[in-house]
């Protein structure tokens, strides 16, 4: 497993989180309902936290680990970003509230990702 790929992914995710957070704070105010701004803020906050999680994947990849668990964890973090934050961003921009049904799938992906990340380091090394 190449840690630099996860560092790159984390950097891209965090750059997008900052840009999208700023867009929400400055570009959407007055253009979308207040509730939609709350969705956007939640999406960008969780986006940033889970972008940092990709750096955790890179860190663990430099230690003795179970590569399949670690890779699965990383991809579940990415899926969570797309499903959780993506659905909230989409709901804000389109007003299609049905996208909210997708959001818990992203949360579930993140829960699984954190569990696999916790299990990935090898014990006794």
BARO-983653 format. One record per residue: residue number from 1; z negated, y, x negated of N, C-alpha, C in turn. Coordinates in steps of 0.001 Angstrom, whole numbers, padded with zeros to 6 digits. Each point is the difference from the previous one (the first is absolute). Layout:
N
(NUM, (Z, Y, X), (Z, Y, X), (Z, Y, X))
...
This chain:
125
(1, (000000, -001174, -000851), (000000, 001174, 000851), (000000, 001232, -000893))
(2, (000885, 000908, 000274), (000157, 001198, -000812), (-000819, 001150, 000593))
(3, (-001110, 000387, -000647), (-000838, 001071, 000544), (000737, 001333, 000149))
(4, (000972, 000248, -000867), (000677, 001305, 000057), (000748, 000193, 001317))
(5, (000469, -001072, 000606), (000672, 000135, 001301), (-000962, 000487, 001070))
(6, (-001241, -000495, -000047), (-000994, 000431, 000984), (-000454, 001429, -000273))
(7, (-000059, 000390, -001282), (-000321, 001394, -000340), (001093, 000917, 000538))
(8, (001256, -000391, -000194), (001111, 000798, 000530), (-000078, 000084, 001515))
(9, (-000225, -001129, 000657), (-000123, -000011, 001456), (-001150, 000870, 000482))
(10, (-001127, -000077, -000689), (-001144, 000834, 000356), (000299, 001477, -000175))
(11, (000667, 000339, -001103), (000363, 001400, -000226), (000945, 000533, 001056))
(12, (000989, -000800, 000369), (000944, 000414, 001053), (-000733, 000136, 001338))
(13, (-000848, -000970, 000321), (-000739, 000053, 001266), (-000886, 001239, 000056))
(14, (-000664, 000317, -001103), (-000889, 001165, -000006), (000775, 001313, 000034))
(15, (001124, 000060, -000691), (000826, 001212, 000071), (000453, 000247, 001435))
(16, (000427, -001067, 000675), (000402, 000124, 001406), (-001183, 000382, 000885))
(17, (-001167, -000558, -000270), (-001176, 000333, 000806), (-000329, 001486, -000107))
(18, (000074, 000540, -001205), (-000276, 001425, -000190), (001062, 000846, 000689))
(19, (001261, -000353, -000200), (001088, 000770, 000616), (-000072, -000062, 001521))
(20, (-000226, -001184, 000543), (-000074, -000140, 001451), (-001258, 000661, 000566))
(21, (-001104, -000072, -000740), (-001207, 000691, 000436), (000208, 001510, 000057))
(22, (000654, 000545, -001020), (000280, 001434, -000019), (000970, 000385, 001116))
(23, (001006, -000833, 000216), (000947, 000264, 001088), (-000727, 000035, 001342))
(24, (-000901, -000944, 000210), (-000749, -000030, 001247), (-000875, 001230, 000170))
(25, (-000653, 000404, -001088), (-000914, 001137, 000071), (000728, 001326, 000181))
(26, (001181, 000110, -000582), (000695, 001293, 000006), (001270, 000016, 000844))
(27, (000698, -001110, 000056), (001285, -000020, 000687), (-000060, -000417, 001457))
(28, (-001054, -000707, 000374), (-000075, -000501, 001379), (-000908, 000824, 000902))
(29, (-000886, 000787, -000604), (-000941, 000800, 000803), (000784, 000925, 000929))
(30, (-000332, -000071, 001270), (000679, 000810, 001003), (001282, -000625, 000528))
(31, (000433, -001089, -000617), (001231, -000670, 000426), (-000261, -001297, 000752))
(32, (-001183, -000548, -000219), (-000376, -001240, 000690), (-001380, 000211, 000618))
(33, (-000357, -000785, 001005), (-001328, 000133, 000609), (-001117, -000265, -001018))
(34, (-001181, 000536, 000271), (-001132, -000180, -000906), (-000324, -001473, -000238))
(35, (000109, -000827, 001038), (-000264, -001435, -000168), (000973, -000614, -001005))
(36, (001238, 000447, 000027), (000993, -000516, -000946), (-000358, 000390, -001433))
(37, (-000571, 001193, -000182), (-000445, 000401, -001341), (-001139, -000890, -000491))
(38, (-000846, -000443, 000918), (-001077, -000927, -000368), (000595, -001329, -000448))
(39, (001004, -000494, 000721), (000680, -001241, -000411), (000577, 000152, -001396))
(40, (000659, 001125, -000235), (000644, 000243, -001297), (-001041, 000035, -001107))
(41, (-001106, 000689, 000249), (-001060, 000091, -000999), (-000561, -001389, -000313))
(42, (-000222, -000801, 001028), (-000490, -001362, -000202), (000999, -000797, -000826))
(43, (001273, 000109, 000344), (001037, -000731, -000731), (000014, 000397, -001470))
(44, (-000036, 001294, -000293), (000101, 000429, -001397), (-001277, -000337, -000772))
(45, (-001157, 000045, 000664), (-001249, -000363, -000673), (000006, -001487, -000385))
(46, (000318, -000860, 000948), (000051, -001430, -000295), (001137, -000329, -000971))
(47, (001085, 000730, 000091), (001127, -000157, -000919), (-000508, 000208, -001432))
(48, (-000747, 001082, -000213), (-000497, 000293, -001342), (-000976, -001069, -000492))
(49, (-000949, -000386, 000845), (-000961, -001017, -000419), (000685, -001293, -000414))
(50, (001015, -000383, 000752), (000638, -001276, -000295), (001074, 000123, -001071))
(51, (000441, 001206, -000275), (000798, 000225, -001208), (-000857, -000254, -001235))
(52, (-001253, 000451, 000054), (-000935, -000279, -001102), (-000249, -001496, -000161))
(53, (000037, -000718, 001108), (-000201, -001448, -000069), (001068, -000674, -000857))
(54, (001200, 000566, -000021), (001049, -000576, -000850), (-000358, 000128, -001474))
(55, (-000753, 001049, -000346), (-000501, 000106, -001374), (-001049, -001075, -000275))
(56, (-000778, -000347, 001010), (-000965, -001093, -000161), (000729, -001308, -000285))
(57, (001116, -000209, 000660), (000811, -001196, -000263), (000433, 000001, -001465))
(58, (000474, 001144, -000481), (000439, 000093, -001398), (-001156, -000278, -000955))
(59, (-001176, 000521, 000302), (-001167, -000228, -000854), (-000355, -001479, -000045))
(60, (-000095, -000637, 001156), (-000363, -001416, 000041), (001072, -000838, -000705))
(61, (001248, 000448, 000065), (001087, -000744, -000649), (-000135, -000027, -001516))
(62, (-000817, 000888, -000561), (-000214, -000006, -001454), (-001138, -000931, -000402))
(63, (-000665, -000600, 000973), (-001127, -000910, -000220), (000409, -001413, 000416))
(64, (-000809, -000988, -000367), (000286, -001350, 000502), (-000066, 000005, 001531))
(65, (001050, -000479, 000627), (000092, 000077, 001459), (000848, -001138, 000541))
(66, (-000042, -000117, 001295), (000864, -000952, 000709), (001229, 000780, 000443))
(67, (001130, -000152, -000694), (001148, 000865, 000245), (000550, -000041, 001423))
(68, (-000020, -001147, 000638), (000542, -000062, 001372), (-000871, 000795, 000974))
(69, (-001313, -000129, -000148), (-000895, 000773, 000867), (000175, 001499, -000242))
(70, (000104, 000364, -001265), (000128, 001410, -000338), (001316, 000573, 000509))
(71, (001086, -000736, -000180), (001301, 000466, 000498), (-000011, 000112, 001519))
(72, (-000580, -000995, 000670), (-000077, 000054, 001464), (-000820, 001207, 000443))
(73, (-001093, 000264, -000690), (-000821, 001164, 000316), (000807, 001286, -000139))
(74, (000724, 000134, -001093), (000812, 001200, -000208), (001025, 000204, 001094))
(75, (000698, -001055, 000350), (001022, 000131, 001046), (-000612, 000253, 001372))
(76, (-001198, -000517, 000240), (-000681, 000311, 001259), (-000432, 001464, 000043))
(77, (-000388, 000562, -001162), (-000299, 001435, -000042), (001252, 000810, 000349))
(78, (001125, -000392, -000557), (001261, 000702, 000293), (000353, -000138, 001483))
(79, (-000142, -001207, 000535), (000289, -000208, 001423), (-000923, 000850, 000869))
(80, (-001263, 000076, -000379), (-000944, 000829, 000742), (000390, 001467, -000018))
(81, (000484, 000470, -001154), (000472, 001387, -000076), (001127, 000242, 000993))
(82, (000942, -000911, 000028), (001148, 000165, 000899), (-000420, -000104, 001464))
(83, (-000821, -000992, 000321), (-000356, -000249, 001395), (-001037, 000986, 000526))
(84, (-001070, 000212, -000741), (-001077, 000871, 000481), (000429, 001462, -000082))
(85, (000198, 000474, -001226), (000353, 001417, -000152), (001359, 000290, 000604))
(86, (000955, -000893, -000201), (001342, 000218, 000545), (000011, 000127, 001508))
(87, (-000793, -000830, 000677), (-000021, 000093, 001465), (-000637, 001308, 000464))
(88, (-001032, 000449, -000700), (-000632, 001270, 000375), (000910, 001191, -000304))
(89, (000682, -000046, -001150), (000972, 001061, -000296), (001083, 000026, 001088))
(90, (000505, -001179, 000333), (001047, -000098, 001016), (-000466, 000486, 001360))
(91, (-001236, -000363, 000367), (-000544, 000431, 001279), (-000110, 001527, 000046))
(92, (-000412, 000587, -001111), (-000127, 001458, -000064), (001351, 000675, 000158))
(93, (000999, -000491, -000717), (001308, 000664, -000017), (000822, -000238, 001260))
(94, (-000203, -001159, 000623), (000843, -000338, 001154), (-000719, 000111, 001341))
(95, (-001327, -000067, -000022), (-000754, -000020, 001245), (000005, -001357, 000684))
(96, (000611, -001001, -000618), (000048, -001350, 000570), (-001338, -000700, -000243))
(97, (-000853, 000053, 000994), (-001348, -000545, -000139), (-000010, -001524, -000146))
(98, (001061, -000682, 000383), (000046, -001457, -000149), (-000098, -000398, -001471))
(99, (000350, 000916, -000902), (-000126, -000311, -001424), (-001455, -000264, -000391))
(100, (-000930, 000510, 000813), (-001408, -000255, -000248), (-000357, -001479, 000068))
(101, (000828, -000795, 000657), (-000246, -001445, 000046), (000251, -000657, -001356))
(102, (000767, 000664, -000836), (000319, -000535, -001331), (-001138, 000289, -000985))
(103, (-000709, 001092, 000213), (-001024, 000462, -000939), (-001025, -001082, -000358))
(104, (-000550, -000742, 000972), (-000982, -001027, -000372), (000567, -001111, -000886))
(105, (001290, -000234, 000078), (000598, -001003, -000894), (-000125, 000456, -001456))
(106, (000193, 001292, -000223), (-000183, 000537, -001343), (-001444, -000098, -000452))
(107, (-000930, 000301, 000911), (-001419, -000141, -000339), (-000367, -001430, -000336))
(108, (000555, -000929, 000742), (-000240, -001418, -000266), (000567, -000398, -001362))
(109, (001183, 000514, -000326), (000590, -000279, -001322), (-000914, 000513, -001105))
(110, (-000578, 001186, 000198), (-000900, 000553, -001015), (-001273, -000817, -000138))
(111, (-000546, -000456, 001111), (-001207, -000833, -000083), (000297, -001263, -000810))
(112, (001120, -000630, 000300), (000395, -001199, -000747), (000256, 000328, -001467))
(113, (000616, 001139, -000263), (000290, 000410, -001380), (-001283, 000172, -000798))
(114, (-000985, 000675, 000595), (-001272, 000188, -000703), (-000691, -001335, -000243))
(115, (000061, -000906, 000973), (-000625, -001314, -000173), (000668, -000782, -001132))
(116, (001336, 000037, -000050), (000709, -000703, -001079), (-000256, 000650, -001347))
(117, (-000082, 001325, -000035), (-000305, 000675, -001252), (-001381, -000411, -000492))
(118, (-000949, -000131, 000912), (-001340, -000431, -000375), (000002, -001426, -000548))
(119, (000895, -000824, 000526), (000053, -001406, -000424), (000873, -000226, -001236))
(120, (000794, 000975, -000371), (000988, -000202, -001065), (-000579, -000205, -001400))
(121, (-001058, 000709, -000405), (-000497, -000243, -001356), (-000531, -001415, -000153))
(122, (000265, -000565, -001151), (-000498, -001353, -000284), (-001488, 000078, -000327))
(123, (-000724, -000949, 000481), (-001436, -000064, -000300), (-000204, -000698, -001337))
(124, (-001047, 000423, -000703), (-000378, -000671, -001228), (000842, 000346, -001202))
(125, (000771, 001086, 000071), (000809, 000381, -001171), (-000414, 001363, -000476))
